[in-house]
Amino acid sequence: MKRYDLRGLGADFDRRMLEILASQESGSVTIFLFEVGDFSSIQRSADLVKEQGCTLINSLKFNEVDWTIVVQK
């Protein structure tokens, strides 16, 4: 299990998340941490995970501005 901090990318974390998911082996579990602005990024991340054929295991608010999702490929 690896954790990737995408907070430095702000709302533009999608491309990097795709790159990471594409490089993961089947069955691997990945944790992503990203910033939440207007909460649309939460739905975008869930849609992106689904489009990649992965499973969203967990999604939760980490603190006031950060969100964590756990994904299995």
Secondary structure, DSSP 8 states (H G I E B T S, - for coil): -EEEE-GGGTT--HHHHHHHHHHS-TT-EEEEEEE-SSSHHHHHHHHHHHHTT-EEEEEEE-SSSEEEEEEE-
